Amino acid sequence: MSGAGNLRDDFGASVVVALVALPLCVGVAVASGVPAELGLVTGVVGGLVTGWFRGSSLQVSGPAAGLTVLVYEAVQAYGVRALGVLVCAAGLLQVGMGVLRLGRWFRAISVAVVQGMLAGIGLVLISGQLYALGDVSAPGATLDKLAGLARLGGQLEWAAVALGVGTIAVTAAWRRLPPTARAVPGALVGVAAATTVSALFALPVAKVEVTGVLAAVSPPGPAELAELWSPGVPATVLALALIASAETLFSAAAVDRLHDGPRTDYDRELVAQGAGNTLCGLLGALPMTAVIVRSAANVEAGARTRASRVLHGLWLLLFAVLVPQALGVVPLAALAGVLLHAGWKLLPARAVVALWRSHRGEAVVLVVTASAIVTTNLFDGVLVGLGLAVAKSAWETSHVHIETAVEPDPDGGVLRVRVLGNATFLRLPKLLDALEALPPGRPVHLDLSGLRHLDHACLTALDAWERRHGALERAGAGSAGAVGPTGPVEGDLMAGREASPEPG
């Protein structure tokens, strides 16, 4: 296609993406506990700065619902002004990871952990936005929010609930309309309809507080820089960098499946996201990630090059500069409806059912990760999920099979015991139980040549078992000579281990 044709397609796509991004930028900011304008600032940076990089051609960046929980916790702990320092440090860390070419390693993260992380974020987001839906102040901790849902009904402003539910209904139903009608995003239509109804009937509902973009932007100063030395800050910065990077790169993999253009360069994309987050931090704005909703809208709208995402940032900038007061008439309940719909889409109900049917261990990892996020926090919950995924993989790959046979012998026969597989500490109880069950007083030939791996714990335990055994035949690959209980057992075991190939 010609350059003029590409520009025409990119121009139209950029308008669609900007309309999709507008309510999400504002809603994520409000849910994160920061001024609404800061969400627009992050969207502008995601377009005008990150959009120029060549990491991913059609992926669109901005404030994401996936970071709402972590940002809210950081704002509650350190304040809005300190957020810029945290985001800037996380951005620099992302740049460093991209320069060191660590982007590809994010593909090694268990998909069940990622789905569990998104499910946990969705649950936390829903639990908080149910309060915002009814213009009720929410408790701080997620468990307190969940506990308070039982008595929430008596505190709700039902006019606000009606606006929020209406926004959800319009957003969900909009995708069922013909493609021509869907050119305007359902979330924007839902928010616009709720705003119109609120204004026509003068409903007494809470609205977005507007301070102006310049007033909302607050670059960090020396006092905020000092927060970097607070005990919990490094963990928060690391969590921001890792979770934003993981969400971005998993989004890139999904977007690459939607188009036939150039594939994502993960390391360049990580540098691009880091540069954008560094600038967002210097402006005191929200952190950014690549957002699958906007990216998919960009592809579906016919975008051809990265010009579409740059132009979408320009439209957001014009809105933020020219008509920021328009935000002041938007009901908070309508934005809560948008985020409730986004949070619901993060819950992988179908994935859990499919995993339970085929890979139950993965389903357990997903559910445990989500539960840990809800009961603790995002960073600790992801660590629990990663630890469980590693333990599950170690257990599944540590298989030991023990074969026992009796060789014909005029003196009663030799028990030939062959150990196959991977002998690690996880399977040590099974191995020792099998050996202890052997008939006492019989000569034993212990063959370790079938082991692909023998760790130190098993080696030590086998050595101790052999020293306690009354009559042994020499152990080791290819060995057949008899040896008494005081023979050179450890050396033979080591020989057997070294004769076995290491797992490749």
C-alpha positions in Angstrom: 0.0 0.0 0.0 1.2 3.6 -0.7 2.4 6.0 1.9 -0.7 8.1 1.4 -2.9 5.1 1.9 -1.1 4.1 5.1 -1.4 7.6 6.5 -5.1 7.6 5.7 -5.6 4.3 7.5 -3.4 5.3 10.4 -5.3 8.6 10.8 -8.6 6.9 11.1 -7.3 4.3 13.5 -5.7 6.9 15.7 -9.1 8.6 16.2 -10.7 5.3 17.2 -7.8 4.5 19.6 -8.0 7.9 21.2 -11.7 7.5 21.8 -11.1 4.1 23.4 -8.2 5.4 25.5 -9.9 8.6 26.8 -12.3 7.0 29.4 -9.8 4.4 30.3 -7.1 7.0 31.0 -9.4 8.9 33.3 -10.9 5.9 34.9 -7.6 4.3 35.8 -6.3 7.5 37.2 -9.3 8.0 39.5 -9.2 4.3 40.6 -5.5 4.8 41.4 -6.1 7.6 43.7 -4.5 10.4 41.6 -5.9 13.4 39.6 -7.7 12.3 36.5 -5.5 14.5 34.3 -2.4 12.4 35.2 -4.0 9.5 33.3 -4.2 11.7 30.2 -0.6 12.7 30.7 0.5 9.1 30.7 -1.6 8.4 27.6 0.0 11.3 25.8 3.5 10.1 26.7 2.5 6.6 25.6 1.6 7.9 22.2 4.0 10.8 21.5 7.1 9.2 23.1 6.8 5.4 23.3 4.9 5.4 20.0 8.0 6.5 18.1 10.1 3.4 19.1 10.4 0.5 16.8 9.9 -2.3 19.3 6.3 -3.0 18.3 4.6 -1.4 15.3 0.9 -1.5 16.3 0.9 -1.9 20.1 -0.5 1.1 22.0 0.7 2.2 25.5 -1.0 4.1 28.3 -2.2 3.7 31.9 -3.5 0.2 32.4 -6.0 -1.4 34.8 -3.4 -4.0 35.5 -1.3 -1.6 37.5 -4.2 0.2 39.3 -3.9 -2.0 42.4 -0.1 -1.5 42.8 -0.3 2.2 42.1 -3.1 2.7 44.6 -1.1 0.9 47.3 2.0 3.0 46.5 0.0 6.2 46.6 -1.5 5.3 50.0 1.9 4.4 51.4 4.1 7.2 50.0 1.8 9.9 48.7 0.9 11.2 45.2 4.1 13.3 44.8 6.3 10.3 45.5 4.7 8.3 42.8 6.8 10.1 40.1 10.1 8.9 41.8 8.8 5.3 41.9 7.7 5.4 38.2 10.9 7.0 37.1 13.1 4.4 38.9 11.0 1.6 37.4 11.4 3.1 33.9 15.1 3.3 34.3 15.1 -0.3 35.5 13.1 -1.3 32.4 15.6 0.5 30.1 18.4 -1.4 31.8 16.7 -4.7 31.3 16.1 -3.9 27.6 19.7 -2.9 27.1 20.8 -6.2 28.7 18.5 -8.1 26.4 16.4 -9.5 29.1 13.1 -9.0 27.4 12.9 -12.4 25.9 13.2 -14.0 29.3 9.7 -12.7 30.2 8.4 -15.3 27.8 9.6 -18.0 30.3 7.1 -16.9 32.9 4.3 -19.5 33.4 1.2 -18.6 31.6 -0.8 -19.8 34.6 1.0 -17.2 36.8 0.2 -14.4 34.3 -3.4 -15.4 34.1 -3.5 -15.7 37.9 -2.0 -12.2 38.2 -4.6 -10.8 35.8 -7.4 -12.6 37.7 -6.2 -11.3 41.0 -6.0 -7.7 39.6 -9.5 -8.1 38.3 -10.8 -9.3 41.6 -9.2 -6.4 43.5 -10.3 -3.9 40.9 -13.9 -5.2 41.1 -14.0 -5.2 44.9 -12.9 -1.5 44.9 -15.1 -0.2 42.0 -18.3 -1.7 43.5 -18.0 1.0 46.1 -17.2 3.7 43.6 -20.3 2.5 41.6 -22.5 3.7 44.5 -20.5 6.8 45.5 -19.3 5.1 48.7 -15.8 5.4 50.2 -14.1 2.1 50.1 -12.0 0.6 52.9 -8.2 0.4 52.3 -7.4 -3.3 52.3 -8.9 -5.7 49.7 -10.1 -8.1 52.4 -11.8 -5.3 54.2 -13.5 -4.3 50.9 -14.7 -7.9 50.4 -16.0 -8.1 54.0 -17.8 -4.8 53.6 -19.7 -5.9 50.5 -22.4 -7.6 52.7 -23.4 -4.3 54.3 -22.8 -2.1 51.2 -26.5 -2.1 50.1 -27.6 0.3 52.8 -24.9 2.9 51.9 -25.4 3.1 48.1 -26.5 6.2 46.2 -28.9 4.4 43.8 -28.8 7.2 41.2 -25.1 6.6 40.9 -25.6 2.8 40.7 -28.1 3.3 37.9 -25.6 5.4 35.9 -22.8 2.9 36.5 -24.9 -0.2 35.6 -26.2 1.6 32.5 -22.6 2.3 31.5 -21.7 -1.4 31.9 -24.8 -2.4 29.9 -24.0 -0.1 27.0 -20.3 -1.1 27.0 -21.1 -4.8 27.0 -23.9 -4.6 24.4 -22.1 -2.3 22.0 -20.0 -5.2 20.7 -23.1 -6.9 19.4 -23.9 -4.0 17.0 -22.9 -3.9 13.4 -19.3 -3.0 12.7 -20.2 0.4 11.4 -21.8 1.3 14.7 -18.8 -0.1 16.6 -16.5 2.5 15.1 -17.2 4.6 18.2 -16.1 2.6 21.3 -18.8 1.3 23.6 -17.0 2.5 26.7 -17.0 6.1 25.4 -20.7 5.9 24.4 -21.6 4.5 27.9 -19.8 7.3 29.7 -21.2 9.9 27.4 -24.8 8.6 27.9 -24.3 8.5 31.7 -22.9 12.0 31.7 -25.9 13.3 29.6 -28.5 11.6 31.9 -26.7 13.0 34.9 -26.8 16.5 33.5 -30.4 16.4 32.2 -31.8 15.2 35.5 -29.3 17.1 37.7 -28.6 13.9 39.6 -26.8 14.3 42.9 -23.8 12.1 42.1 -20.1 12.5 42.6 -18.2 13.7 39.5 -14.5 13.8 38.5 -12.6 16.6 40.2 -10.7 18.7 37.7 -7.5 20.7 38.6 -6.1 21.3 35.1 -3.2 19.4 33.5 -0.5 21.9 34.5 -1.7 22.0 38.1 -1.9 18.2 38.2 1.6 17.6 36.9 4.0 17.6 39.8 7.6 16.6 39.0 9.4 15.0 42.0 11.7 17.1 44.1 14.5 16.4 46.6 12.0 15.3 49.3 10.5 12.8 47.0 13.9 11.5 45.9 14.7 10.8 49.5 11.8 8.3 49.5 13.9 5.9 47.4 15.7 5.0 50.6 12.5 4.0 52.4 12.4 0.3 53.3 9.5 -0.8 51.1 10.3 1.4 48.1 12.8 -1.0 46.2 10.3 -3.8 46.3 7.6 -1.4 44.9 9.9 -0.2 42.1 10.8 -3.8 41.2 7.2 -4.8 41.2 6.2 -1.9 39.0 9.0 -2.6 36.5 8.5 -6.4 36.4 4.7 -6.4 36.2 4.6 -3.5 33.7 7.2 -5.3 31.6 5.4 -8.7 31.8 2.0 -7.2 30.9 3.6 -5.3 28.0 5.4 -8.2 26.5 2.5 -10.6 26.9 0.3 -8.0 25.3 2.8 -7.8 22.4 2.6 -11.6 21.9 -1.2 -11.3 21.7 -1.1 -8.3 19.3 1.4 -10.1 17.0 -1.2 -12.8 16.5 -3.7 -10.2 15.3 -1.8 -8.8 12.3 0.7 -9.9 9.6 3.1 -7.0 10.0 6.6 -7.0 11.6 6.9 -9.0 14.8 7.8 -7.4 18.2 11.4 -6.9 19.2 11.0 -7.6 22.9 14.2 -5.9 24.0 13.5 -2.7 22.0 9.9 -2.7 23.3 11.2 -2.9 26.8 13.5 0.0 26.2 10.6 2.0 24.7 8.4 1.3 27.7 11.3 2.2 30.1 11.8 5.5 28.3 8.1 6.3 28.5 7.9 5.4 32.2 11.0 7.5 32.9 9.4 10.5 31.4 6.1 9.8 33.1 7.9 9.7 36.4 9.6 13.0 35.7 6.1 14.5 35.1 4.7 12.8 38.2 2.2 10.8 36.2 1.0 7.2 36.2 3.1 4.3 35.0 2.3 2.9 31.6 2.2 -0.5 29.9 1.1 -1.7 26.5 -2.7 -2.1 26.7 -4.3 -5.0 24.8 -7.7 -3.2 24.6 -6.2 -0.2 22.8 -3.8 -2.3 20.8 -6.5 -4.6 19.5 -8.7 -1.6 18.7 -5.8 -0.1 16.7 -5.4 -3.3 14.7 -9.1 -3.7 14.1 -9.4 -0.1 13.0 -6.9 -0.8 10.2 -3.7 0.8 11.4 -0.7 0.1 9.3 2.3 1.7 11.0 3.3 3.2 14.3 2.0 6.6 13.1 -1.5 5.6 14.4 -0.3 5.4 18.0 1.7 8.6 17.8 -1.4 10.4 16.4 -3.6 9.0 19.2 -1.2 10.6 21.7 -1.7 13.9 19.8 -5.5 13.7 20.1 -5.3 13.0 23.8 -2.9 16.0 24.2 -5.3 18.3 22.4 -8.2 17.1 24.6 -6.2 17.6 27.8 -5.1 21.1 26.8 -8.2 22.5 25.1 -11.2 20.9 27.0 -10.0 19.5 30.4 -13.1 21.0 32.0 -15.2 18.5 30.1 -14.0 15.9 32.7 -15.7 17.8 35.5 -19.2 16.7 34.3 -18.3 13.0 34.1 -19.9 10.9 37.0 -17.5 8.8 38.9 -20.0 5.9 38.8 -19.7 5.9 35.0 -16.0 5.4 35.2 -16.5 2.8 37.8 -18.7 1.0 35.3 -16.0 1.1 32.7 -13.4 -0.4 35.1 -15.8 -3.0 36.4 -16.3 -4.2 32.9 -12.5 -4.2 32.3 -12.0 -6.0 35.6 -14.5 -8.7 34.7 -12.7 -9.3 31.4 -9.5 -9.9 33.3 -11.1 -13.0 35.0 -10.1 -16.0 33.0 -13.1 -18.3 33.9 -12.8 -20.3 30.6 -9.1 -20.7 31.0 -9.5 -22.1 34.5 -12.1 -24.6 33.3 -9.9 -25.7 30.3 -6.8 -26.0 32.5 -8.7 -28.1 35.1 -9.7 -30.5 32.4 -6.2 -30.9 30.9 -3.6 -29.6 33.3 -4.9 -29.4 36.8 -1.6 -28.4 38.3 -1.6 -25.2 36.1 -5.2 -24.5 37.2 -4.1 -24.7 40.9 -1.2 -22.3 40.2 -3.6 -19.8 38.6 -6.1 -20.0 41.4 -3.5 -19.8 44.2 -1.8 -16.8 42.5 -5.1 -14.9 42.3 -6.0 -15.8 45.8 -2.6 -14.7 47.1 -2.9 -11.3 45.4 -6.3 -10.8 47.0 -5.2 -11.8 50.5 -1.8 -10.1 50.5 -0.8 -7.7 47.7 0.2 -7.8 44.0 3.9 -8.3 44.4 3.8 -11.0 47.1 1.0 -12.7 45.3 3.0 -13.0 42.1 6.0 -14.3 44.0 3.8 -17.0 45.6 2.6 -17.9 42.1 6.1 -18.0 40.7 7.3 -20.1 43.6 4.5 -22.6 43.2 5.0 -22.8 39.4 8.7 -23.6 40.0 7.9 -26.2 42.7 5.3 -27.8 40.4 7.8 -28.0 37.5 10.5 -29.5 39.8 8.0 -32.1 41.1 6.8 -33.1 37.6 10.3 -33.4 36.2 11.7 -35.4 39.2 10.5 -38.9 38.3 12.2 -42.0 39.7 11.3 -45.5 38.6 12.7 -48.5 40.6 13.0 -51.9 39.0 13.7 -55.0 41.2 14.6 -58.4 39.8 16.2 -61.6 41.2 19.1 -63.1 39.3 19.4 -66.9 39.2 22.1 -67.9 41.6 22.8 -71.2 43.5 23.4 -69.3 46.7 19.9 -67.7 46.8 20.0 -65.1 44.1 21.1 -61.5 43.9 18.5 -58.8 44.1 19.2 -56.5 41.2 17.8 -53.0 41.8 17.9 -50.5 39.0 17.0 -46.9 39.5 15.9 -44.8 36.5 14.9 -41.2 36.0 15.9 -38.1 38.0 16.8 -38.8 41.6 16.2 -35.5 43.5 15.4 -34.7 47.1 11.7 -34.4 46.1 11.6 -38.2 45.3 14.0 -39.3 48.1 11.2 -40.7 50.3 9.9 -42.9 47.5 13.4 -44.1 46.8 14.3 -45.0 50.4 10.9 -46.6 51.0 11.6 -49.0 48.0 15.1 -49.8 49.3 14.0 -50.4 52.9 11.3 -52.8 51.6 13.9 -55.1 50.1 14.2 -58.5 51.9 17.0 -58.4 54.5 20.1 -60.5 54.3 20.2 -60.8 50.5 23.0 -59.6 48.3 22.0 -56.5 46.4 23.2 -55.0 43.1 22.3 -51.3 43.0 22.5 -50.1 39.4 22.5 -46.3 38.9 23.4 -46.2 35.2 19.8 -45.4 34.3 19.8 -42.1 36.2 19.8 -38.9 34.2 20.4 -36.9 37.4 21.4 -37.7 41.0 21.5 -34.8 43.4 23.6 -34.6 46.5 20.7 -35.4 48.9 20.0 -38.7 47.2 23.7 -39.5 46.9 24.2 -39.0 50.6 21.1 -41.0 51.5 22.1 -43.9 49.2 25.5 -43.9 50.7 24.1 -44.1 54.2 21.7 -46.9 53.2 24.5 -49.0 51.6 26.6 -48.6 54.7 23.8 -50.0 56.8 23.1 -52.9 54.5 24.5 -56.3 55.3 25.6 -57.7 52.0 26.0 -55.6 48.9 27.1 -56.1 45.3 29.3 -53.4 43.9 27.2 -50.4 42.7 28.0 -48.4 39.6 27.4 -48.4 35.9 28.8 -51.6 34.4 30.1 -53.0 37.7 29.4 -56.6 38.7 32.0 -57.5 41.3 30.8 -58.2 44.8 31.8 -56.0 47.8 31.2 -56.2 51.4 29.5 -53.7 53.7 32.8 -51.9 54.3 33.7 -51.6 50.7 34.2 -48.3 48.8 30.5 -47.4 48.5 30.7 -43.7 47.9 33.2 -43.9 45.1 31.1 -46.5 43.4 28.0 -44.4 43.6 29.9 -41.4 42.3 31.2 -43.5 39.4 27.6 -44.6 38.7 26.5 -40.9 38.7 29.3 -39.7 36.5 28.7 -42.5 34.0 25.1 -41.2 33.6 24.5 -38.3 31.1 23.4 -35.0 32.5 20.0 -33.8 31.3 20.4 -31.7 28.1 
